[in-house]
Amino acid sequence: MKQKILSPGELLGVRQGLRTAGKTLVFTNGVFDLLHVGHVRYLAEARGLGDLLLVAINSDRTVRQLKGEGRPITNESERAEILAALRQVDYVTIFDDISPRSLITQLLPDVLVKGGDYNLDEIHGREEVESAGGRVVRLRFVEGASTSAIIERMKRK
């Protein structure tokens, strides 16, 4: 599993190899704090859009900035390991920016995927991917399947 977890720098070399081999790279990103059925369905669908799936996760520091104190529930190395254990995930990386735009701009994936809870104009890296000839895909959002909703349910019990 550890060989599936790469630094952003290591991914640049992998990306070049994939291009040379004519392989399609699908990129998605997020926190992936408490893995739930919405994540599993989303990742399976994303993987079906290309040859390999890269999941970029926010660092613990940026999760706190985005979600507030008390988050993440699971630390970045454990989140990366859990995602790497999924058969549909080929690579995992941790990025330390609020936005994945810089990483997306460096890698220029063939397909950039986000959930249906994002509008096209809210998807970071969309312009860069489309300008390079790639495509951006919004996948269905699974109602009620969110980490925040799970945490709220837990607090009420």
NUBARO-773916 format. One record per residue: x, y, z of N, C-alpha, C, CB in turn; chain; residue in one letter. Coordinates in Angstrom, 1 decimal. Glycine has a CB too. Layout:
// residues N
REC     n_x     n_y     n_z    ca_x    ca_y    ca_z     c_x     c_y     c_z    cb_x    cb_y    cb_z  chaine  residu
REC       X       Y       Z       X       Y       Z       X       Y       Z       X       Y       Z       A       a
...
END
This chain:
// residues 157
REC     n_x     n_y     n_z    ca_x    ca_y    ca_z     c_x     c_y     c_z    cb_x    cb_y    cb_z  chaine  residu
REC     0.8    -1.2     0.0     0.0     0.0     0.0     0.9     1.3     0.0    -0.9     0.0     1.2       A       m
REC     2.0     1.2     0.7     2.8     2.4     0.8     3.3     2.9    -0.5     4.0     2.1     1.8       A       k
REC     3.5     1.9    -1.5     4.0     2.3    -2.8     2.9     3.1    -3.6     4.4     1.1    -3.6       A       q
REC     1.7     3.0    -3.1     0.6     3.8    -3.8     0.6     5.2    -3.2    -0.7     3.1    -3.6       A       k
REC     1.2     5.5    -2.1     1.2     6.8    -1.5     2.5     7.5    -1.9     1.1     6.7     0.1       A       i
REC     2.3     8.6    -2.7     3.5     9.3    -3.3     3.4    10.8    -2.9     3.5     9.1    -4.8       A       l
REC     4.6    11.3    -2.9     4.7    12.8    -2.6     4.3    13.5    -3.9     6.1    13.2    -2.2       A       s
REC     3.9    14.7    -3.9     3.5    15.4    -5.1     4.7    15.4    -6.1     3.2    16.9    -4.8       A       p
REC     5.9    15.5    -5.6     7.1    15.5    -6.5     7.3    14.1    -7.2     8.4    15.8    -5.7       A       g
REC     7.1    13.1    -6.4     7.2    11.7    -7.0     6.1    11.5    -8.1     7.0    10.6    -6.0       A       e
REC     4.9    12.1    -7.9     3.9    12.0    -8.9     4.2    12.6   -10.3     2.6    12.7    -8.4       A       l
REC     5.1    13.6   -10.3     5.4    14.2   -11.6     6.1    13.2   -12.5     6.3    15.5   -11.3       A       l
REC     7.0    12.4   -11.9     7.7    11.4   -12.7     6.7    10.3   -13.1     8.8    10.7   -11.9       A       g
REC     5.8     9.9   -12.2     4.8     8.9   -12.6     3.9     9.4   -13.7     3.9     8.6   -11.3       A       v
REC     3.5    10.7   -13.6     2.6    11.3   -14.6     3.3    11.2   -16.0     2.3    12.7   -14.2       A       r
REC     4.6    11.5   -16.1     5.3    11.5   -17.3     5.3    10.1   -17.9     6.7    12.0   -17.2       A       q
REC     5.5     9.1   -17.1     5.4     7.7   -17.5     4.1     7.3   -18.0     5.9     6.8   -16.4       A       g
REC     3.0     7.8   -17.4     1.7     7.5   -17.8     1.4     8.1   -19.2     0.6     8.0   -16.8       A       l
REC     1.8     9.3   -19.4     1.7    10.0   -20.7     2.3     9.2   -21.8     2.2    11.4   -20.7       A       r
REC     3.6     8.8   -21.5     4.4     8.0   -22.5     3.7     6.7   -22.8     5.8     7.7   -21.9       A       t
REC     3.1     6.1   -21.8     2.4     4.8   -22.0     1.0     5.0   -22.6     2.3     4.0   -20.7       A       a
REC     0.5     6.2   -22.7    -0.8     6.5   -23.3    -1.9     6.2   -22.3    -1.0     5.7   -24.5       A       g
REC    -1.6     6.2   -21.0    -2.6     5.9   -20.0    -3.4     7.2   -19.5    -2.0     5.3   -18.7       A       k
REC    -4.6     7.0   -19.3    -5.5     8.2   -18.8    -5.5     8.3   -17.3    -6.9     8.0   -19.4       A       t
REC    -5.1     9.5   -16.8    -5.1     9.7   -15.4    -6.3    10.5   -15.0    -3.8    10.5   -15.0       A       l
REC    -7.0     9.9   -14.0    -8.2    10.6   -13.4    -7.7    11.2   -12.0    -9.4     9.6   -13.2       A       v
REC    -8.1    12.4   -11.8    -7.6    13.1   -10.5    -8.9    13.5    -9.8    -6.7    14.3   -10.8       A       f
REC    -8.9    13.3    -8.5    -9.9    13.9    -7.6    -9.2    14.3    -6.3   -11.1    12.9    -7.3       A       t
REC    -9.9    15.1    -5.6    -9.3    15.5    -4.3   -10.3    15.8    -3.3    -8.4    16.8    -4.5       A       n
REC    -9.9    15.8    -2.0   -10.8    16.1    -0.9   -10.2    15.8     0.4   -12.1    15.3    -1.1       A       g
REC   -11.0    15.8     1.4   -10.5    15.5     2.8   -10.6    14.0     3.1   -11.4    16.3     3.9       A       v
REC   -11.7    13.4     2.7   -11.8    11.9     2.9   -11.5    11.6     4.4   -10.9    11.1     2.0       A       f
REC   -12.2    12.3     5.3   -11.9    12.1     6.7   -12.5    10.8     7.3   -12.5    13.3     7.5       A       d
REC   -13.8    10.6     7.3   -14.4     9.4     7.7   -14.9     8.7     6.4   -15.5     9.6     8.8       A       l
REC   -14.3     7.7     6.0   -14.7     7.0     4.7   -16.1     6.5     4.9   -13.8     5.9     4.3       A       l
REC   -17.0     6.8     3.9   -18.4     6.4     4.0   -18.9     5.9     2.6   -19.3     7.5     4.5       A       h
REC   -20.1     5.4     2.5   -20.6     4.9     1.3   -20.6     5.9     0.1   -22.0     4.4     1.5       A       v
REC   -20.8     7.2     0.4   -20.7     8.2    -0.6   -19.3     8.2    -1.3   -21.1     9.6    -0.1       A       g
REC   -18.3     8.2    -0.4   -16.9     8.1    -0.9   -16.7     6.9    -1.8   -15.9     8.2     0.3       A       h
REC   -17.1     5.7    -1.3   -16.8     4.5    -2.0   -17.5     4.5    -3.4   -17.4     3.3    -1.1       A       v
REC   -18.7     4.9    -3.4   -19.4     5.0    -4.7   -18.8     6.0    -5.7   -20.9     5.4    -4.5       A       r
REC   -18.4     7.1    -5.1   -17.8     8.2    -5.9   -16.4     7.7    -6.4   -17.5     9.4    -5.0       A       y
REC   -15.6     7.1    -5.6   -14.3     6.7    -6.1   -14.4     5.6    -7.1   -13.5     6.2    -4.9       A       l
REC   -15.4     4.7    -7.0   -15.6     3.6    -8.0   -16.0     4.2    -9.3   -16.6     2.6    -7.5       A       a
REC   -16.9     5.2    -9.3   -17.3     5.8   -10.5   -16.2     6.6   -11.1   -18.5     6.8   -10.2       A       e
REC   -15.4     7.4   -10.3   -14.3     8.1   -10.8   -13.3     7.2   -11.5   -13.6     8.9    -9.7       A       a
REC   -13.0     6.1   -10.9   -12.0     5.1   -11.4   -12.4     4.6   -12.8   -11.8     3.9   -10.5       A       r
REC   -13.7     4.5   -13.0   -14.2     4.1   -14.3   -14.0     5.1   -15.4   -15.6     3.8   -14.2       A       g
REC   -13.6     6.3   -15.1   -13.4     7.3   -16.2   -12.0     7.3   -16.8   -13.7     8.6   -15.6       A       l
REC   -11.1     6.4   -16.4    -9.8     6.4   -17.0    -9.0     5.1   -16.6    -9.0     7.6   -16.5       A       g
REC    -7.8     5.1   -16.8    -6.9     3.9   -16.6    -6.4     3.9   -15.1    -5.7     3.9   -17.5       A       d
REC    -6.2     5.1   -14.5    -5.6     5.1   -13.2    -6.3     6.3   -12.4    -4.1     5.3   -13.2       A       l
REC    -6.5     6.1   -11.1    -7.1     7.1   -10.3    -6.2     7.6    -9.2    -8.4     6.6    -9.6       A       l
REC    -6.0     8.9    -9.2    -5.1     9.6    -8.2    -6.1    10.3    -7.2    -4.1    10.5    -8.8       A       l
REC    -6.0    10.1    -5.9    -6.7    10.8    -4.9    -5.8    11.7    -4.2    -7.5     9.8    -4.0       A       v
REC    -6.0    13.0    -4.2    -5.2    14.0    -3.5    -6.0    14.4    -2.3    -4.8    15.2    -4.4       A       a
REC    -5.4    14.2    -1.1    -6.1    14.6     0.1    -5.4    15.8     0.8    -6.1    13.4     1.1       A       i
REC    -6.3    16.6     1.4    -5.8    17.8     2.1    -4.9    17.4     3.4    -6.9    18.7     2.6       A       n
REC    -3.9    18.1     3.6    -3.1    17.9     4.8    -3.9    18.2     6.1    -1.8    18.7     4.8       A       s
REC    -3.5    17.7     7.2    -4.2    18.0     8.4    -4.4    19.5     8.7    -3.5    17.3     9.6       A       d
REC    -3.3    20.2     8.4    -3.3    21.7     8.6    -4.4    22.3     7.7    -1.9    22.3     8.2       A       r
REC    -4.5    21.9     6.5    -5.5    22.6     5.6    -6.9    22.1     5.9    -5.2    22.3     4.2       A       t
REC    -7.0    20.9     6.4    -8.4    20.4     6.9    -8.9    21.3     8.0    -8.3    18.9     7.3       A       v
REC    -8.0    21.6     9.0    -8.4    22.5    10.1    -8.8    23.9     9.6    -7.2    22.7    11.1       A       r
REC    -8.1    24.4     8.6    -8.5    25.7     8.0    -9.9    25.6     7.3    -7.4    26.1     7.0       A       q
REC   -10.1    24.5     6.6   -11.3    24.4     5.8   -12.5    24.0     6.7   -11.2    23.3     4.7       A       l
REC   -12.3    23.1     7.6   -13.4    22.5     8.4   -13.5    22.9     9.8   -13.3    21.0     8.4       A       k
REC   -12.5    23.6    10.3   -12.5    24.0    11.7   -11.8    23.1    12.7   -13.9    24.2    12.2       A       g
REC   -11.6    23.6    13.9   -11.0    22.8    15.0   -11.8    21.5    15.2   -10.9    23.6    16.3       A       e
REC   -11.1    20.5    15.6   -11.7    19.2    15.8   -11.7    18.3    14.5   -13.1    19.4    16.2       A       g
REC   -11.2    18.9    13.4   -11.1    18.1    12.2    -9.7    18.2    11.8   -12.1    18.6    11.1       A       r
REC    -9.1    17.3    11.2    -9.7    16.0    10.8    -9.9    15.1    12.0    -8.9    15.3     9.7       A       p
REC   -10.8    14.1    11.8   -11.0    13.1    12.8    -9.8    12.1    12.7   -12.4    12.4    12.6       A       i
REC    -9.5    11.8    11.4    -8.4    10.8    11.1    -7.2    11.6    10.5    -8.9     9.7    10.2       A       t
REC    -6.0    11.3    11.0    -4.8    12.1    10.5    -4.5    11.8     9.1    -3.6    11.9    11.4       A       n
REC    -3.7    12.6     8.5    -3.4    12.5     7.0    -2.8    11.2     6.6    -2.6    13.7     6.6       A       e
REC    -1.8    10.7     7.4    -1.2     9.5     7.0    -2.1     8.3     7.1     0.1     9.2     7.9       A       s
REC    -3.0     8.3     8.0    -4.0     7.2     8.1    -5.1     7.3     7.0    -4.7     7.2     9.5       A       e
REC    -5.5     8.6     6.7    -6.4     8.8     5.6    -5.8     8.3     4.3    -6.9    10.3     5.5       A       r
REC    -4.6     8.6     4.1    -3.9     8.2     2.9    -3.8     6.6     2.8    -2.5     8.8     2.8       A       a
REC    -3.5     6.0     3.9    -3.3     4.5     4.0    -4.7     3.9     3.7    -2.8     4.1     5.3       A       e
REC    -5.7     4.4     4.3    -7.1     3.8     4.1    -7.5     3.9     2.6    -8.1     4.5     5.0       A       i
REC    -7.3     5.1     2.0    -7.6     5.2     0.6    -6.7     4.3    -0.3    -7.4     6.7     0.2       A       l
REC    -5.5     4.2     0.0    -4.5     3.4    -0.8    -5.0     1.9    -0.7    -3.1     3.5    -0.3       A       a
REC    -5.7     1.5     0.4    -6.1     0.1     0.5    -7.3    -0.2    -0.4    -6.5    -0.1     1.9       A       a
REC    -7.9     0.8    -1.0    -9.0     0.5    -1.9    -8.5     0.1    -3.2    -9.9     1.8    -2.0       A       l
REC    -9.1    -0.9    -3.8    -8.6    -1.4    -5.1    -8.8    -0.4    -6.2    -9.3    -2.7    -5.5       A       r
REC    -9.8     0.5    -6.1   -10.1     1.4    -7.2    -9.1     2.6    -7.2   -11.5     1.9    -7.2       A       q
REC    -8.4     2.7    -6.1    -7.4     3.9    -6.0    -6.0     3.4    -6.4    -7.5     4.5    -4.6       A       v
REC    -5.4     4.1    -7.4    -4.1     3.7    -7.8    -3.0     4.5    -7.1    -3.9     3.9    -9.3       A       d
REC    -3.2     5.7    -6.8    -2.3     6.6    -6.1    -3.0     7.5    -5.2    -1.4     7.4    -7.2       A       y
REC    -2.2     7.9    -4.1    -2.7     8.8    -3.1    -1.6     9.8    -2.9    -3.2     8.1    -1.8       A       v
REC    -1.9    11.1    -2.7    -0.9    12.1    -2.3    -1.6    13.0    -1.3    -0.4    12.8    -3.6       A       t
REC    -0.7    13.7    -0.5    -1.2    14.6     0.4    -0.7    16.0     0.0    -0.7    14.3     1.9       A       i
REC    -1.6    17.0    -0.1    -1.1    18.3    -0.5    -1.4    19.3     0.6    -1.8    18.8    -1.8       A       f
REC    -0.6    20.3     0.7    -0.6    21.2     1.8    -1.0    22.6     1.5     0.7    21.3     2.5       A       d
REC    -1.9    22.7     0.5    -2.5    24.0     0.1    -4.0    23.9     0.3    -2.1    24.4    -1.4       A       d
REC    -4.6    25.1     0.5    -6.1    25.0     0.6    -6.7    24.5    -0.6    -6.6    26.5     1.0       A       i
REC    -6.2    25.0    -1.8    -6.7    24.6    -3.1    -5.7    23.6    -3.7    -6.9    25.8    -4.0       A       s
REC    -6.2    22.6    -4.5    -5.3    21.7    -5.2    -4.9    22.2    -6.6    -6.1    20.4    -5.4       A       p
REC    -5.2    23.5    -6.8    -5.0    24.1    -8.2    -3.5    23.9    -8.6    -5.3    25.5    -8.2       A       r
REC    -2.6    24.2    -7.7    -1.1    24.1    -8.1    -0.8    22.7    -8.5    -0.3    24.6    -6.9       A       s
REC    -1.2    21.7    -7.7    -0.9    20.3    -8.0    -1.6    19.9    -9.3    -1.4    19.4    -6.9       A       l
REC    -2.8    20.3    -9.5    -3.5    20.0   -10.8    -2.8    20.6   -12.0    -5.0    20.5   -10.7       A       i
REC    -2.3    21.9   -11.8    -1.6    22.6   -12.9    -0.3    21.8   -13.2    -1.3    24.0   -12.5       A       t
REC     0.4    21.3   -12.2     1.6    20.6   -12.5     1.4    19.2   -13.2     2.4    20.3   -11.2       A       q
REC     0.3    18.5   -12.7     0.1    17.2   -13.2    -0.8    17.2   -14.5    -0.6    16.4   -12.2       A       l
REC    -1.6    18.1   -14.7    -2.6    18.2   -15.8    -3.2    16.8   -16.1    -1.9    18.8   -17.0       A       l
REC    -4.1    16.4   -15.2    -4.7    15.1   -15.4    -5.6    15.1   -16.7    -5.5    14.6   -14.2       A       p
REC    -5.9    13.9   -17.2    -6.7    13.8   -18.4    -8.2    14.1   -18.0    -6.6    12.4   -19.0       A       d
REC    -8.5    13.6   -16.8    -9.9    13.8   -16.3    -9.8    14.4   -14.8   -10.7    12.5   -16.3       A       v
REC   -10.5    15.4   -14.6   -10.6    16.0   -13.2   -12.0    15.8   -12.7   -10.3    17.6   -13.2       A       l
REC   -12.2    15.2   -11.6   -13.5    14.7   -11.1   -13.8    15.4    -9.7   -13.5    13.2   -10.9       A       v
REC   -15.0    15.9    -9.6   -15.5    16.4    -8.3   -16.9    15.9    -8.1   -15.4    17.9    -8.2       A       k
REC   -17.4    16.0    -6.9   -18.8    15.6    -6.6   -19.8    16.6    -7.1   -19.0    15.4    -5.2       A       g
REC   -21.0    16.1    -7.3   -22.1    16.9    -7.8   -22.5    18.1    -6.8   -23.3    16.1    -8.0       A       g
REC   -21.9    18.1    -5.6   -22.2    19.2    -4.7   -21.3    20.4    -5.1   -21.9    18.8    -3.3       A       d
REC   -20.5    20.3    -6.2   -19.7    21.5    -6.7   -20.3    21.9    -8.0   -18.2    21.1    -6.8       A       y
REC   -20.4    23.2    -8.2   -20.7    23.7    -9.5   -19.4    23.8   -10.3   -21.4    25.2    -9.4       A       n
REC   -19.6    23.7   -11.6   -18.4    23.7   -12.5   -17.4    24.9   -12.2   -18.8    23.8   -13.9       A       l
REC   -18.0    26.1   -11.9   -17.1    27.2   -11.7   -16.5    27.2   -10.3   -18.0    28.5   -11.8       A       d
REC   -16.8    26.2    -9.5   -16.2    26.1    -8.1   -15.1    25.0    -8.1   -17.2    25.7    -7.1       A       e
REC   -14.9    24.4    -9.3   -13.9    23.3    -9.3   -12.5    23.9    -9.6   -14.3    22.2   -10.4       A       i
REC   -11.7    23.8    -8.6   -10.3    24.3    -8.8    -9.5    23.5    -9.8    -9.6    24.3    -7.4       A       h
REC    -8.9    24.2   -10.7    -8.1    23.5   -11.8    -8.9    23.2   -13.0    -7.5    22.2   -11.2       A       g
REC   -10.1    23.5   -13.0   -11.0    23.2   -14.2   -10.4    23.9   -15.5   -12.4    23.7   -14.0       A       r
REC   -10.1    25.2   -15.4    -9.7    25.9   -16.6    -8.4    25.3   -17.1    -9.5    27.4   -16.2       A       e
REC    -7.5    25.0   -16.2    -6.1    24.5   -16.6    -6.3    23.1   -17.3    -5.2    24.3   -15.4       A       e
REC    -7.1    22.2   -16.7    -7.3    20.9   -17.3    -8.0    21.0   -18.7    -8.2    20.0   -16.4       A       v
REC    -9.0    21.8   -18.8    -9.7    22.0   -20.0    -8.8    22.6   -21.1   -11.0    22.8   -19.9       A       e
REC    -8.0    23.6   -20.7    -7.1    24.3   -21.6    -6.0    23.3   -22.2    -6.4    25.4   -21.0       A       s
REC    -5.7    22.3   -21.4    -4.7    21.3   -21.8    -5.4    20.1   -22.6    -4.0    20.7   -20.6       A       a
REC    -6.7    20.2   -22.8    -7.4    19.2   -23.6    -8.0    18.1   -22.7    -6.4    18.5   -24.5       A       g
REC    -8.0    18.3   -21.4    -8.6    17.3   -20.5   -10.1    17.6   -20.3    -7.9    17.2   -19.2       A       g
REC   -10.8    16.8   -19.6   -12.2    17.1   -19.3   -12.4    17.1   -17.8   -13.1    16.0   -20.0       A       r
REC   -13.5    17.8   -17.4   -13.9    17.9   -16.0   -15.3    17.2   -15.9   -14.0    19.4   -15.6       A       v
REC   -15.4    16.4   -14.9   -16.7    15.6   -14.7   -17.2    15.8   -13.3   -16.4    14.1   -15.0       A       v
REC   -18.5    16.1   -13.2   -19.1    16.1   -11.9   -19.9    14.9   -11.7   -20.1    17.4   -11.8       A       r
REC   -19.7    14.2   -10.6   -20.4    12.9   -10.3   -21.5    13.2    -9.4   -19.4    11.9    -9.7       A       l
REC   -22.4    12.2    -9.3   -23.6    12.3    -8.5   -23.2    12.5    -7.0   -24.5    11.1    -8.7       A       r
REC   -24.0    13.2    -6.3   -23.8    13.4    -4.9   -24.8    12.4    -4.2   -24.1    14.9    -4.4       A       f
REC   -24.3    11.6    -3.2   -25.1    10.7    -2.5   -25.7    11.4    -1.3   -24.3     9.4    -2.0       A       v
REC   -27.0    11.7    -1.4   -27.7    12.5    -0.3   -27.5    11.8     1.1   -29.2    12.6    -0.6       A       e
REC   -27.2    12.6     2.0   -27.1    12.2     3.4   -25.7    11.5     3.7   -28.2    11.2     3.7       A       g
REC   -24.9    11.3     2.7   -23.6    10.6     2.9   -22.5    11.7     3.0   -23.3     9.6     1.8       A       a
REC   -22.3    12.2     4.1   -21.3    13.2     4.3   -20.6    13.0     5.7   -21.8    14.6     4.1       A       s
REC   -19.4    13.3     5.8   -18.7    13.2     7.0   -19.3    14.1     8.1   -17.2    13.5     6.9       A       t
REC   -19.6    15.3     7.6   -20.2    16.3     8.6   -21.5    15.8     9.1   -20.4    17.7     7.9       A       s
REC   -22.3    15.2     8.3   -23.6    14.6     8.7   -23.4    13.4     9.7   -24.5    14.1     7.5       A       a
REC   -22.4    12.6     9.4   -22.1    11.5    10.3   -21.7    12.0    11.7   -21.0    10.6     9.7       A       i
REC   -20.8    13.0    11.7   -20.4    13.6    13.0   -21.5    14.2    13.7   -19.3    14.7    12.7       A       i
REC   -22.4    14.9    13.0   -23.6    15.5    13.7   -24.5    14.4    14.3   -24.4    16.3    12.7       A       e
REC   -24.7    13.3    13.6   -25.5    12.2    14.1   -24.9    11.6    15.4   -25.7    11.1    13.0       A       r
REC   -23.5    11.5    15.3   -22.8    10.9    16.5   -23.0    11.8    17.7   -21.3    10.7    16.1       A       m
REC   -22.9    13.1    17.5   -23.1    14.1    18.6   -24.4    14.0    19.3   -22.8    15.5    18.1       A       k
REC   -25.5    13.7    18.5   -26.8    13.6    19.0   -27.1    12.3    19.8   -27.8    13.7    17.9       A       r
REC   -26.3    11.4    19.6   -26.6    10.1    20.3   -25.9    10.0    21.7   -26.0     8.9    19.5       A       k
END
